[in-house]
Amino acid sequence: MKNNIIIFTIFTAVLLGCSKSIDDFGDMNINPNSTPVPVTSALLTNVLAGIGGNAVSVTPGLYCQYFSQTQYTDASLYTAPVNDFDGFYSGSLNDLQNIINVNSDPKYKDVASINGANANQIALARILKVYLFWYVTDLWGDIPYSQALSGKSDIIYDKQSTIYPALIAELKAAVSQFGPGLAIKGDIIFGGNNEKWIKLANSMRMLMALRLSKVDPAYGKTQFADALATAKFIDVSADNFVVNYPGGAFSNPWFNSYLTRKDQGVSSVITDMQKLTLDPRAPAFGSSNVGIPYGLTRELSTSFINNNPNWAYILGVTKRAANSPVTIISSAQLKLARAEAAQLGWTSENTATLYAAGIKENMIDWGVFSQASFDTYMKKVALNGLNNLSQINTQYYLAVYPNGAEGYSNWRRSGFPVLVPTRYASNPSKLIPRRYMYGTREYGTNVKNVTAAAAAYADNSPDARVWWDK
């Protein structure tokens, strides 16, 4: 998460000083602090431009073994993942709350309405707030939620068991709030298309519901089926939640990550899996098929890199160009989630049909689909009725690559694919961490509440599991 916050902070700082010539990312040289009323379109663009960094999640990607480290190997050896989440609250979440506040305030809502209908701006901001709270709670567990963004300093931590239903209810409320009026400005994702934001909200609800498959399957089933019944969810790639980078000052985060440093590459867990199944996505996933053995010490990793100069960078070179997109939530991902829901008996959809469709669509998204290679691959990974959940979740794991946070969360929930901790683990338990530990800044500013929250996780242990991780 430290890597994510650094990427996010730098990226946001660049955005706030950008030129008007970058039409793709809107009019970002407006300083919201220079006027009495924040410019809501600029706040929205700022949030959306930075949100792609959440999908470039290095540490969770190390834990779910997407990646291996090349020289500084502490994270992949499971040193204590002490990370601060305050940057989310003071940054994007605060910006989104300001959008809601301005559009709700009778004194300012008329001014704000030049950037889109008030209700629609509020609804969009609510959806994005849910996405960010969901991201944070999945990594840390119990977090400040009900009292967050209120300006108070003494903020309680809410239980994840109450946060999840609250977030799902918020998504439903946001969807119902959309209405007619001026299209939202500053929306660099969907161009002010309310229907696509509604589809995203319902898709998030389905994914969140599936996360509860072991801890509260009855509630999860109800919410998944309810979202599916809307028939408004991401079902084609054109509706994917994607950040499209124009390049230049606004370049793909993976492109930026290799400009001056080469600290991580594709794990051999991924490359070996793809070699075994003749996966046509391999050239898209990495620059070569030479994966770095997972979880090596610094000495062993350096030796491997020196002896294998063609080791695989994360993503093929054409997939991490300056203007390459970053996908956050995709139709392929949703199809595989629906396949699992059908397998669990939550819906009456066809498991095998959705399974094959999700794999095919993911290959199309990566630009590697051919009928022949798809047919060959499907023979290798066809459902056999004996271990369908394992196969579905392994394909989900591949479909969300290289989104480390989502791969890590779904692996913790499902247990698939089966991952073996590194033999060189430096942590006392020698196990893959199951959560992020609360950071030092929270102990300095909110010690009473963070201490109480940490007690529920064996005194802030990374081996303790979040609520849904059973």
DOSEDREN-630613 format. One record per residue (C-alpha): residue in one letter; residue number from 1; x, y, z. Coordinates in Angstrom, 2 decimals. Example, Ala and Ser with C-alpha at 12.3 -4.5 7.8 and 13.67 -1.06 7.14 Angstrom:
BEGIN
type:seq:px:py:pz
a:1:12.30:-4.50:7.80
s:2:13.67:-1.06:7.14
//
This chain:
BEGIN
type:seq:px:py:pz
m:1:0.00:0.00:0.00
k:2:2.91:2.34:0.56
n:3:3.72:1.93:-3.11
n:4:0.11:2.67:-4.02
i:5:-0.03:5.81:-1.88
i:6:3.24:7.10:-3.34
i:7:1.99:6.49:-6.89
f:8:-1.35:8.09:-6.05
t:9:0.20:11.14:-4.39
i:10:2.66:11.84:-7.19
f:11:0.03:11.27:-9.84
t:12:-2.43:13.59:-8.12
a:13:0.21:16.28:-7.68
v:14:0.99:16.16:-11.39
l:15:-2.68:16.33:-12.29
l:16:-3.31:19.48:-10.27
g:17:-0.76:21.36:-12.37
c:18:-1.66:19.99:-15.79
s:19:-2.15:21.89:-19.02
k:20:-5.51:22.64:-20.62
s:21:-4.20:20.97:-23.76
i:22:-4.79:17.53:-22.24
d:23:-8.45:17.41:-23.21
d:24:-8.78:13.78:-22.19
f:25:-8.38:14.61:-18.51
g:26:-10.42:17.78:-18.48
d:27:-9.56:21.24:-17.22
m:28:-7.24:20.23:-14.44
n:29:-5.42:23.55:-13.99
i:30:-8.35:24.97:-12.02
n:31:-7.41:25.10:-8.37
p:32:-10.51:24.26:-6.30
n:33:-9.03:26.23:-3.40
s:34:-8.88:29.48:-5.37
t:35:-12.65:30.09:-5.28
p:36:-15.20:30.08:-2.46
v:37:-16.93:27.11:-4.11
p:38:-14.90:24.02:-5.07
v:39:-15.03:23.28:-8.78
t:40:-16.75:19.91:-8.67
s:41:-15.76:18.87:-12.19
a:42:-12.08:19.36:-11.32
l:43:-12.48:17.41:-8.07
l:44:-14.13:14.55:-9.95
t:45:-11.47:14.43:-12.65
n:46:-8.78:14.44:-10.00
v:47:-10.33:11.45:-8.24
l:48:-10.88:9.48:-11.43
a:49:-7.40:10.15:-12.75
g:50:-5.87:8.84:-9.55
i:51:-8.15:5.85:-9.09
g:52:-6.25:3.77:-11.63
g:53:-3.37:3.67:-9.16
n:54:-5.48:1.49:-6.86
a:55:-5.42:-1.24:-9.50
v:56:-1.62:-1.02:-9.61
s:57:-1.33:-2.69:-6.24
v:58:2.18:-4.06:-5.82
t:59:2.14:-5.45:-2.28
p:60:-1.21:-7.29:-2.61
g:61:0.05:-8.50:-5.98
l:62:3.07:-9.95:-4.21
y:63:0.89:-11.66:-1.62
c:64:-1.27:-13.30:-4.29
q:65:1.92:-14.16:-6.20
y:66:1.22:-12.24:-9.39
f:67:4.61:-10.59:-8.97
s:68:8.09:-11.31:-7.67
q:69:10.63:-8.77:-6.43
t:70:13.99:-8.39:-8.11
q:71:16.23:-7.00:-5.38
y:72:14.36:-5.44:-2.45
t:73:12.51:-8.59:-1.43
d:74:11.23:-7.71:2.05
a:75:7.54:-7.47:1.08
s:76:7.50:-10.84:-0.64
l:77:9.18:-12.36:2.41
y:78:6.25:-11.04:4.48
t:79:7.79:-8.33:6.59
a:80:5.13:-6.66:8.71
p:81:2.71:-4.84:6.33
v:82:2.30:-1.71:8.45
n:83:0.50:0.75:6.19
d:84:-1.37:4.01:6.65
f:85:-4.73:4.60:4.98
d:86:-5.15:8.28:5.88
g:87:-4.20:9.33:2.35
f:88:-7.47:7.92:1.05
y:89:-9.47:9.94:3.57
s:90:-7.65:13.24:3.13
g:91:-7.41:12.79:-0.63
s:92:-10.03:11.20:-2.89
l:93:-12.66:10.49:-0.24
n:94:-12.47:14.09:0.94
d:95:-12.80:15.34:-2.64
l:96:-15.85:13.17:-3.19
q:97:-17.42:14.36:0.05
n:98:-16.85:17.94:-1.09
i:99:-18.69:17.17:-4.34
i:100:-21.62:15.89:-2.28
n:101:-21.51:18.82:0.14
v:102:-21.42:21.51:-2.54
n:103:-24.21:19.93:-4.57
s:104:-26.32:19.57:-1.42
d:105:-25.83:23.06:-0.02
p:106:-28.61:25.52:-0.99
k:107:-26.01:28.32:-1.10
y:108:-23.80:26.60:-3.67
k:109:-25.86:23.98:-5.51
d:110:-26.85:26.38:-8.32
v:111:-23.20:27.16:-9.00
a:112:-22.30:23.49:-8.83
s:113:-25.08:22.59:-11.27
i:114:-23.11:24.05:-14.19
n:115:-21.00:20.88:-13.89
g:116:-24.01:18.56:-14.10
a:117:-27.33:17.96:-12.42
n:118:-26.87:18.13:-8.64
a:119:-28.48:14.78:-7.91
n:120:-26.39:13.02:-10.54
q:121:-23.13:14.48:-9.27
i:122:-24.02:13.33:-5.78
a:123:-24.96:9.84:-6.98
l:124:-21.70:9.43:-8.89
a:125:-19.66:10.63:-5.90
r:126:-21.48:8.16:-3.65
i:127:-20.59:5.26:-5.94
l:128:-16.93:6.24:-6.00
k:129:-16.88:6.63:-2.23
v:130:-18.19:3.09:-1.92
y:131:-15.47:1.83:-4.24
l:132:-12.75:3.46:-2.14
f:133:-14.17:2.39:1.23
w:134:-14.55:-1.14:-0.17
y:135:-10.91:-1.08:-1.26
v:136:-9.70:0.09:2.15
t:137:-11.83:-2.24:4.27
d:138:-10.84:-5.27:2.21
l:139:-7.18:-4.61:2.97
w:140:-7.36:-3.49:6.61
g:141:-10.67:-4.88:7.92
d:142:-12.41:-2.61:10.45
i:143:-11.92:1.04:9.46
p:144:-13.42:4.48:10.17
y:145:-16.64:4.69:8.15
s:146:-19.80:6.02:9.82
q:147:-18.01:9.03:11.36
a:148:-15.41:9.44:8.62
l:149:-15.12:12.71:6.65
s:150:-17.00:14.55:9.40
g:151:-14.13:16.78:10.47
k:152:-13.84:15.05:13.83
s:153:-10.50:13.84:15.14
d:154:-11.78:11.15:17.50
i:155:-13.23:8.70:14.97
i:156:-14.47:5.24:15.84
y:157:-13.69:2.19:13.72
d:158:-16.72:0.42:12.30
k:159:-16.87:-3.35:12.10
q:160:-16.50:-4.71:8.59
s:161:-19.64:-6.74:9.23
t:162:-21.59:-3.46:9.39
i:163:-19.59:-1.65:6.69
y:164:-20.42:-4.15:3.95
p:165:-24.23:-3.90:4.27
a:166:-23.93:-0.13:4.57
l:167:-21.88:0.08:1.36
i:168:-24.29:-2.15:-0.50
a:169:-27.23:-0.02:0.69
e:170:-25.36:3.09:-0.42
l:171:-24.92:1.66:-3.92
k:172:-28.66:0.97:-4.17
a:173:-29.48:4.46:-2.96
a:174:-27.05:6.07:-5.39
v:175:-28.54:4.19:-8.34
s:176:-32.03:5.40:-7.43
q:177:-30.80:9.00:-7.22
f:178:-29.79:9.35:-10.86
g:179:-32.18:11.37:-12.97
p:180:-32.40:13.71:-15.96
g:181:-30.46:16.91:-16.38
l:182:-27.15:18.26:-17.60
a:183:-24.51:15.56:-18.09
i:184:-21.81:15.44:-15.45
k:185:-18.62:17.29:-16.40
g:186:-15.19:16.06:-15.41
d:187:-16.14:12.41:-15.93
i:188:-13.13:11.00:-17.81
i:189:-14.35:7.41:-17.40
f:190:-17.88:7.31:-18.83
g:191:-18.27:10.83:-20.23
g:192:-21.24:11.66:-18.03
n:193:-23.21:8.57:-19.07
n:194:-25.44:7.88:-16.07
e:195:-26.44:4.41:-17.31
k:196:-22.86:3.23:-17.25
w:197:-22.41:4.44:-13.68
i:198:-25.58:2.55:-12.74
k:199:-24.14:-0.58:-14.36
l:200:-20.92:-0.12:-12.41
a:201:-22.80:0.28:-9.13
n:202:-24.80:-2.89:-9.67
s:203:-21.66:-4.74:-10.72
m:204:-19.87:-3.65:-7.57
r:205:-22.85:-4.87:-5.56
m:206:-22.57:-8.29:-7.18
l:207:-18.84:-8.52:-6.48
m:208:-19.29:-7.38:-2.88
a:209:-22.11:-9.88:-2.38
l:210:-19.93:-12.72:-3.65
r:211:-17.22:-11.68:-1.20
l:212:-19.63:-12.79:1.52
s:213:-20.07:-16.32:0.19
k:214:-18.60:-17.93:3.31
v:215:-19.44:-15.49:6.08
d:216:-23.05:-14.61:5.15
p:217:-24.16:-16.61:2.09
a:218:-27.86:-15.91:2.59
y:219:-27.41:-12.14:2.47
g:220:-24.85:-12.46:-0.31
k:221:-27.23:-14.55:-2.41
t:222:-30.07:-12.06:-1.94
q:223:-27.96:-9.07:-2.91
f:224:-26.31:-10.79:-5.86
a:225:-29.64:-11.95:-7.27
d:226:-31.20:-8.53:-6.72
a:227:-28.39:-6.77:-8.62
l:228:-28.52:-9.37:-11.39
a:229:-32.28:-8.90:-11.74
t:230:-31.79:-5.23:-12.62
a:231:-30.28:-6.34:-15.96
k:232:-28.12:-3.24:-15.64
f:233:-24.58:-4.39:-14.93
i:234:-21.31:-4.61:-16.85
d:235:-21.99:-7.27:-19.46
v:236:-19.92:-6.07:-22.42
s:237:-16.36:-4.77:-22.55
a:238:-17.53:-1.38:-23.79
d:239:-18.96:-0.78:-20.31
n:240:-15.81:-1.78:-18.42
f:241:-14.59:0.50:-15.64
v:242:-11.34:1.61:-17.27
v:243:-8.99:4.55:-16.86
n:244:-7.70:5.56:-20.31
y:245:-4.39:7.36:-20.07
p:246:-3.49:9.86:-22.81
g:247:0.24:9.54:-22.17
g:248:2.74:12.30:-21.54
a:249:2.16:13.84:-18.14
f:250:-0.70:11.39:-17.62
s:251:0.90:8.05:-18.33
n:252:-0.09:4.53:-17.39
p:253:1.19:3.76:-13.86
w:254:2.88:0.52:-15.00
f:255:4.70:2.49:-17.69
n:256:5.83:4.98:-15.06
s:257:6.94:2.24:-12.68
y:258:9.58:0.98:-15.11
l:259:10.99:4.35:-16.15
t:260:13.68:4.51:-13.47
r:261:13.32:1.29:-11.45
k:262:12.77:-2.37:-12.19
d:263:11.90:-3.68:-8.75
q:264:9.37:-6.35:-9.67
g:265:8.45:-8.70:-12.48
v:266:6.00:-11.48:-13.28
s:267:6.08:-14.35:-10.81
s:268:6.92:-17.84:-12.05
v:269:3.63:-18.87:-10.44
i:270:1.89:-17.04:-13.29
t:271:4.25:-18.02:-16.10
d:272:4.30:-21.68:-15.07
m:273:0.52:-21.76:-14.92
q:274:0.27:-20.25:-18.38
k:275:2.87:-22.56:-19.91
l:276:1.05:-25.60:-18.55
t:277:-2.27:-24.57:-20.09
l:278:-0.96:-22.95:-23.29
d:279:-2.61:-19.71:-22.22
p:280:-2.59:-17.23:-25.15
r:281:-2.65:-14.33:-22.67
a:282:0.96:-14.97:-21.67
p:283:2.51:-12.38:-24.05
a:284:0.11:-9.77:-22.67
f:285:0.77:-10.62:-19.01
g:286:4.54:-10.30:-19.25
s:287:7.36:-9.20:-21.52
s:288:8.64:-12.79:-21.69
n:289:7.81:-16.23:-20.33
v:290:10.74:-16.13:-17.90
g:291:8.97:-15.66:-14.59
i:292:10.96:-14.85:-11.47
p:293:10.76:-17.61:-8.84
y:294:8.48:-16.37:-6.10
g:295:9.67:-15.32:-2.64
l:296:13.45:-15.44:-3.08
t:297:15.90:-13.77:-0.75
r:298:17.66:-10.72:-2.11
e:299:20.81:-12.71:-2.84
l:300:18.94:-15.44:-4.70
s:301:16.74:-12.99:-6.58
t:302:19.73:-10.90:-7.69
s:303:21.47:-14.04:-8.88
f:304:18.43:-15.11:-10.88
i:305:18.05:-11.69:-12.49
n:306:21.72:-11.58:-13.44
n:307:21.55:-15.05:-14.98
n:308:18.23:-14.42:-16.75
p:309:18.38:-10.96:-18.35
n:310:15.17:-11.73:-20.27
w:311:13.10:-11.96:-17.07
a:312:9.48:-10.92:-17.50
y:313:8.45:-7.35:-16.78
i:314:4.84:-6.95:-15.66
l:315:2.75:-6.76:-18.86
g:316:3.95:-7.01:-22.42
v:317:5.56:-3.85:-23.74
t:318:2.50:-2.87:-25.80
k:319:0.26:-3.35:-22.76
r:320:2.19:-0.94:-20.54
a:321:2.77:1.86:-22.98
a:322:2.36:5.42:-21.77
n:323:-1.19:5.49:-23.15
s:324:-2.22:1.96:-22.16
p:325:-5.49:1.73:-20.21
v:326:-5.88:0.31:-16.70
t:327:-8.94:-1.86:-16.18
i:328:-10.49:-1.76:-12.72
i:329:-13.69:-3.82:-13.18
s:330:-14.47:-5.77:-16.35
s:331:-17.27:-7.69:-17.99
a:332:-15.04:-10.79:-18.09
q:333:-14.58:-10.53:-14.33
l:334:-18.34:-10.20:-13.83
k:335:-19.07:-13.22:-16.02
l:336:-16.75:-15.37:-13.91
a:337:-18.32:-14.01:-10.72
r:338:-21.73:-14.92:-12.16
a:339:-20.39:-18.37:-13.01
e:340:-19.49:-18.89:-9.36
a:341:-22.83:-17.54:-8.18
a:342:-24.56:-20.03:-10.47
q:343:-22.33:-22.82:-9.19
l:344:-23.28:-21.88:-5.62
g:345:-26.97:-22.05:-6.51
w:346:-27.46:-18.33:-6.05
t:347:-28.87:-17.87:-9.57
s:348:-30.34:-20.00:-12.35
e:349:-27.72:-18.93:-14.89
n:350:-25.55:-21.54:-16.62
t:351:-22.18:-22.00:-14.93
a:352:-20.32:-23.48:-17.90
t:353:-21.61:-20.89:-20.38
l:354:-20.56:-17.98:-18.18
y:355:-17.21:-19.61:-17.39
a:356:-16.29:-19.97:-21.06
a:357:-17.66:-16.52:-21.92
g:358:-15.60:-14.88:-19.17
i:359:-12.38:-16.49:-20.35
k:360:-13.08:-15.65:-24.00
e:361:-13.92:-12.05:-23.22
n:362:-10.77:-11.62:-21.15
m:363:-8.68:-12.89:-24.07
i:364:-10.47:-10.47:-26.38
d:365:-9.81:-7.61:-23.95
w:366:-6.09:-8.44:-24.01
g:367:-6.14:-8.60:-27.81
v:368:-4.95:-12.21:-27.98
f:369:-8.10:-14.12:-28.90
s:370:-8.23:-16.62:-31.72
q:371:-10.74:-19.41:-31.95
a:372:-8.04:-22.04:-32.30
s:373:-6.02:-20.93:-29.28
f:374:-9.21:-20.51:-27.23
d:375:-10.39:-24.00:-28.10
t:376:-7.00:-25.47:-27.18
y:377:-6.97:-23.60:-23.90
m:378:-10.51:-24.61:-22.97
k:379:-9.61:-28.26:-23.37
k:380:-6.96:-27.70:-20.71
v:381:-9.21:-25.86:-18.25
a:382:-12.68:-27.25:-18.98
l:383:-14.99:-27.62:-16.00
n:384:-15.25:-31.22:-14.86
g:385:-17.85:-30.96:-12.12
l:386:-15.44:-32.13:-9.43
n:387:-13.60:-28.89:-8.67
n:388:-15.62:-26.22:-10.45
l:389:-15.12:-23.61:-7.72
s:390:-11.36:-24.05:-7.90
q:391:-11.35:-23.70:-11.68
i:392:-13.71:-20.72:-11.72
n:393:-11.73:-18.84:-9.11
t:394:-8.42:-19.64:-10.78
q:395:-9.78:-18.11:-13.97
y:396:-11.05:-15.13:-11.98
y:397:-7.53:-14.77:-10.56
l:398:-6.17:-14.62:-14.11
a:399:-8.98:-12.38:-15.40
v:400:-8.27:-9.60:-12.88
y:401:-4.47:-9.70:-13.36
p:402:-2.54:-7.47:-12.70
n:403:-4.99:-5.90:-10.21
g:404:-3.21:-7.14:-7.10
a:405:-5.76:-5.90:-4.58
e:406:-8.62:-7.78:-6.26
g:407:-6.53:-10.89:-6.87
y:408:-5.45:-10.91:-3.23
s:409:-8.96:-10.41:-1.88
n:410:-10.55:-13.09:-4.02
w:411:-7.76:-15.53:-3.19
r:412:-8.30:-14.91:0.54
r:413:-12.03:-15.46:0.18
s:414:-12.01:-18.47:-2.12
g:415:-8.67:-20.13:-1.34
f:416:-7.99:-20.55:-5.08
p:417:-5.62:-20.92:-6.69
v:418:-3.78:-22.77:-3.94
l:419:-0.74:-20.65:-3.11
v:420:2.26:-21.87:-1.13
p:421:4.08:-19.36:1.13
t:422:7.70:-18.70:0.32
r:423:10.13:-21.00:2.12
y:424:12.21:-17.92:2.94
a:425:9.46:-16.12:4.86
s:426:10.84:-13.77:7.50
n:427:7.64:-13.34:9.56
p:428:7.10:-15.43:12.71
s:429:4.15:-17.42:11.33
k:430:5.79:-18.06:7.94
l:431:2.32:-17.56:6.42
i:432:1.11:-15.18:3.72
p:433:-0.30:-12.08:5.49
r:434:-4.10:-11.96:5.52
r:435:-4.53:-8.22:6.09
y:436:-2.68:-4.92:6.32
m:437:-1.71:-3.71:9.78
y:438:-2.89:-0.30:10.96
g:439:-0.25:2.34:10.33
t:440:1.82:4.44:12.68
r:441:0.13:7.74:11.85
e:442:-3.23:6.43:13.05
y:443:-1.65:5.51:16.36
g:444:-0.37:9.07:16.59
t:445:-3.69:10.79:15.87
n:446:-6.47:8.35:16.83
v:447:-4.78:6.07:19.34
k:448:-7.81:5.12:21.47
n:449:-9.91:3.96:18.54
v:450:-7.18:2.29:16.54
t:451:-6.05:0.40:19.64
a:452:-9.58:-0.88:20.18
a:453:-9.83:-1.91:16.52
a:454:-6.44:-3.62:16.61
a:455:-7.51:-5.74:19.57
a:456:-10.04:-7.50:17.32
y:457:-7.16:-8.59:15.10
a:458:-4.92:-10.18:17.73
d:459:-3.32:-6.82:18.48
n:460:-3.01:-5.74:14.85
s:461:-1.64:-9.03:13.57
p:462:-1.26:-9.50:9.80
d:463:-2.20:-13.16:10.34
a:464:-5.65:-12.24:11.66
r:465:-8.42:-12.42:9.10
v:466:-10.93:-9.79:8.05
w:467:-14.59:-10.60:8.62
w:468:-15.35:-12.26:5.27
d:469:-12.07:-14.21:5.12
k:470:-13.14:-17.60:6.48
//
